[in-house]
Amino acid sequence: MIYDVVVVGAGPVGCKTAELITKKGFKVLVLEEHPEVGAPVQCSGLVSHRIFKLSGASKDVIVNRVKGASFYCKENCVELKSKKTVYVIDREKFDKEMAEKSENSGAKIKTSTKFENYKKIKNYLDVKTNKGNFQTKILIGCDGPNSTVARAAKIKLPDNVLTGIQVTAEYNFDPDKVELWFGSKICPDFFGWVIPENEKFARVGLASSKKVAERFDNFIKIRLKGKIKFKNKLAGPIRYGLIENSISDNVILVGDAACHIKPFSGGGIIYSLIGAKFAAEACVKSLEEENYSSEFFKENYDNVWKNKLAWPIKKGLFMKNSIHSFSDWQLSLLFSMINVTKIKKLLEFTDMDLL
C-alpha cells in the first residue's frame, strides 16, 4: 500500500495537517515516536485567541484566562493589559484532541514508531522506521526543531537554538498576569517567564543559548525565593529564524521543523497551525496534479507560507536582537520611560502573535 501522505510527528501541527488532507479524500499515515500522543509536553501552553479558530479545539483545553503581562528588569516593571484574552491551555489535552480530530477525519496514527530515513523509488518514497517501512507520495516533517526529516532531506535549518527549562511551581501567583523577566542576571539572550494556571500553580521557565540550567536555578531563587515545590519538569530546544528552504522533492517541513516560531517569544503553535493550512492545501494540489517536485512545493508551499509569516519572523528577530543588545541600565531606563509615555498604550494594542 502506498499512502498519499506520511506525516512524521503527531503534535498539533502534524495532526491538523493530516486532518485537512484526509478531509479531501486522501490516505494519510501519522507516525509518532512516543508511546502516547501529547506526552511528554514540550510547550508553555500560552496562546492567543486565534488558537480555537485555527485548531478547531474545544474550550475544554483552557486552564486559565490571562488579562495582562508584567515585564521586569531590575527594579522597574511595565504592566500591560491585554485587549484580547490570552489563554493558558492544557497541552496534553489539546494534543490529544487534535489527534482524535485527525483520526475521526480518516487519518491513521501509529505510536512508538520512529522515523529513521527514506529513499526515493520511482515516483514515491520508501520511509524507514523502527517498525518497518512505509511507502508514500509525500513526506511531511512535523518532527520538531531538530527534525530528522530535514536531515534526511538535506534541508538546512537555521543555526539559532535556545534551550528551555520549565517546571510547574507551587507558590503564590497572580492568576491574571503573565510575567516576563529580563536582564543579564536573569538571562542575557532571552527571558524568564511565569505563566499562572491559578493562584497556587504557575509554569515557571527560562530559555538561553548557554548555561541554561544554572540560569534557571538562579531565576528560581530570584523569583520564588529559593526552595519551592514543583512538578512536570521539562526541557527542550527552541530553534528560530527564517529557514531558507522548507521543501525538497516529495518532502515538506511544517511547524517547529520549518521554524514556524516567533523569535521574540519562542511561541510556535499559532504560526505552526497557519503553516499546517498552507501545507495541506499544497499537498492536496500536489496529489491532484501528481507533481511532487521541489519546484512545485517551492511555489505552492514555501513561497506561500513565507508571504504570510516571513515578515513577522524577520520583525521578531529584529526585536529580539534589539532588546537583548541593551545593557541592564538601558533596558531598565526603557521600562521606566514606557511607564510615563503613550508608548504603553500603543504596546497594549500590539498583537501578541506578531511578537
N, C-alpha and C positions, 0 to 999 in steps of 0.2 A: 504494500500500500504506500502510495506517495501522498503525503499531506500537501495541501496548498501552502500552509504556513506552519513553521515551528517557531514558537516563542520561547526564549530562554529567560526564565525569571517570572515567578508568579506573584510579584508585588503588584501594587495598584496599577502601574502603567502597563505591565505585561498583560494583566487580566483585562484591562479596559481595551487595549489594542485587540486582543483576541476576541472579546465580546463584539466589538464593532465589525470585525471581519466576518465572524461566523453569522452575524445577522444578515449578511449579504449572501449566505448560502455556501460558504467555503469551509473546508475541513481544516481545523486548527488544533494543534497539539501544543500544550504549555508544559515546559519542563521546569521543575523546581528542585533544587539540590537538597533543601532541608526536608525533614520528615513531615513538617506541618507548615501550611501557609500562614504567614503572619508572625512567625517566631523563628529566630529572635527578632525583636523590634530594633530598628535602626534609624529612628527618627524622633524629633522632639514633639511632633504632633501639633504644632501651632500653624493654623491655616486661615485663609480669608473666607469671605462669604461665597466666593466662586466655587468652592470645593464641591458643593452639592449639585450644582448645575453641570459641572464638568464630569463628575464621577457617577452621578445617579444614586449615590449612597443615601441611606436614611438618616434622620436626625438622631437615631438611637446611638450613633457613634460619638455624640457630643459628651464630653466630660465637664467642660466649663466654658462659659462665655466671658471674654475679657473686654473691658471697656477702655483700656488705655495702656500706656507704657511709660516707664521711668528709665531715663538714660543717666548713668552715673559716671563721673570722672572725678577722682579725689573728693573734695568736699562739695562739689557742685552737682546738681541734679536738674534735669529738664523733664518735666512731666507733660506728656501729650495725651489728649483724649482722642479716641478713635471715632471717626464719623460713621463707620460701619462696624458691626460686631465682628470680633475676631474669635475664632473657636479653638479650643483645646480638644483634640479628639483622641479616642482610644484607637491607636494604630493597629493593634492586633485585630480588634473587632472590625475596623474599617477594611483591612486587608482581606479578612475572611468574607465580608460582604461582597467585595469586588470579585473574589474568586467564585463565590456562589452565583453571582450575576453572569460571570463568564461561562460557567458550566451550564447554567439554565439556557443560555443562548445557543449552546451546542458545542462549545469547546471542551476538549478533554485535557485534564490536568494530571500529570504524573509526578508525584513527590518522590523524594530520595533519589532523584535522577539528575546526575551532574553532567553538564555539557563538557566535553573534552576537546573535540576538534571537528573539522569537517573537510571533505574533499568534493570537488565537482566531478560529476559523472554525467556526460552529455548535457542535458538541459535541466538537471536537478542536482541537489546537494545530498551527499550521504553524511549524516550527522552522527558522530560517535559520542556515546555516553557510557557511564559506568553500568548501565542497564541494557546495553545493546545499541544497535544502530537504527536510525530512523531516516526516511527519505522525505525531502521537502523541496518545493519550488522556491520558497523564500524563507530565509532565516532572519529572525528579529532578535537582536540582543537587547534585552531589558535586564541585564545582569550586573548593574551597579557600576560604581566608579572605577573599579579595576576589572572591567569587562573582559572575560575570556573570549567572548565572541569577537570583540575588537582586535584582540591579539591574534586570533586565528585568521581574521580577515586582513591583518596587517594595516589596520586603521590606527593612526597615531592619535593618542589622547593628549590633551593639554597637560603640562608639567605641574600646574599649580595644585598642590594637595595639602589639606589640613587633616589633622586627626582630632576627632571629637570624643569627649567622655561625658557621660550623663548618668545621674542617679535620680531616683525618686526619693526625696528627703522629707523627713518628718520634722516640722518646725512650726513657727507662727508666720503665716503669709497673708498678704492682702490678695484675696481671690480675684479682684477686679483689675489687677495690673501685672503686666509682664515687666521684668527688669532686665536691662542690658548694662553690663559693667565694662568700661573701657579703661585704658591706661597701661603703662609699662609694668606696673606692679601686678596687674591682673593678666594682661595678655597683649603683647605689642603688635600682633598681626591679625587679631580677631577680637573676640569679646567673650565674657562670661554671661550666662543667662539664667533667669529664674522664671519658670512658666508654671503658674499655680493651677493645681487641679481643684483645690478648695482651700479653706483656711488652714488646714493641717498638713497637706502634702503639696509639694511642687517638684517639677522636673528641673534639676539644677545641673548645669553643664558648662563646658568650656571647650573651645577648639583652638588649635595652634599648629604651626608647622614644625615645632620642635619643643622639647621639654614639656610635653602636654600633661603628663602625669604629675610632674612637680608643680606646674601652674594650676592644675585642677585642685590639688591638695591645698595650695595656698589660697585659692579662691574660696574654698570651703571654710577655711579658717577666718578669712576676712568677712565673708557674708553671713556665715552661720555660726560664727564664734567657736569653731573647732569641732568638738565632739557632737555627732548627730547620729540619728538612726536613719538608715537608708535601705532601699531595696531596688531591684531592677537595674543593676549597673550594666551599662552598655558602652561600647566603643566602636568607632569605625571611621573610615576615610571620607573626606568631602573633597571631590575633585571639581574644580571650577575653571571657567574660561570659555571662550568661543572656539569650539572644535573646528578644525579646518575642513574635515570631511566626515560625515556620519554615515557614509554608504560605501558599498562595493558591489561587485556583481552578485546578484541574488541575496544581498545582505544589507540590512539597515540597523542602526542603533537608535534607541529611544530612551528617554528618561535620564537617570544618572549616567548611564553608559554613553550618552551623547552630550553630557554636561548640560542638561536642561536644568540648571541650577542658578539661583540668584546669588551672584558673587558677594554682595554686601552682607546678606543674612545667612546664606547657606541653605535656604529653603528650596525644596525641589518639587513638591507634589503638584502645585499648580502648573508650572512650566512643563512638567512631565506629562500631565494629562492633556495639555494643549498639544504637545508633541504626539501623543497617542492618537489623537483625532487625525492629524495630518498623516501619520504613519499608516493608519487604517485606510484612509482614502487613497493613498499612493499604492498600497498593496492590492486593493480591490481593482484599481485601474490597471495595475501591472498584470494581474491574473486574467482580467478580461481581454487584455491586448496580447497576452503571452510574451511580454517583454520584461526581462529581469536584469537588464544591463545596468551597469553603474551610471551610464549616461541618462538612462530613463529615471533612475532613482535620484540622481542629482537634480534633474529638472522638476520632478514631481514630488520630491520629499525634502531633500536637503535645502534647496533654494526656498521652498515654500515655508518651512518652519523658521528659517533664518529671517525671512521677510517679516515675520511676526515677533521673533524673540531676540534677534541679533542686537538690535538697538538697546533693549532693556538690559541685556547681558553686558554690552560694552559700557553702558552708563553705570551699571552696578560695579564693574571693575574699576572705573574711574573714581567712584565714590569710596570704594573700599581702599584703594591705594591712597587717595587723598587724606581720608580721616586718620589712617594709620601712619601717615608721614608726619603728623603733628606731634610735638613734644607734649608731655603731660600738662605743662602750664598753658600751652597754646590751646589744647583741647578743653581744658578747664575754663579758660577765658571765653572760648567759643560758646560753651554751655551757658555761662553766665550772661553772655550777650544775647543769646536766643531768648532767655527768660524775660528780657526787658525790651524786646523788639517785636515787630509784627511778623518776624520770621516764624515765630512759634505757631501763629495761626495758620500760616502757609503750610508748615510741616504737618499740621493736624489734618490737612486735606490731601496729603500725599498718599498715593495708592501703595499699600504695603507690597503688592505684587510687582511693583516696579523697583523694589529695593533688593 
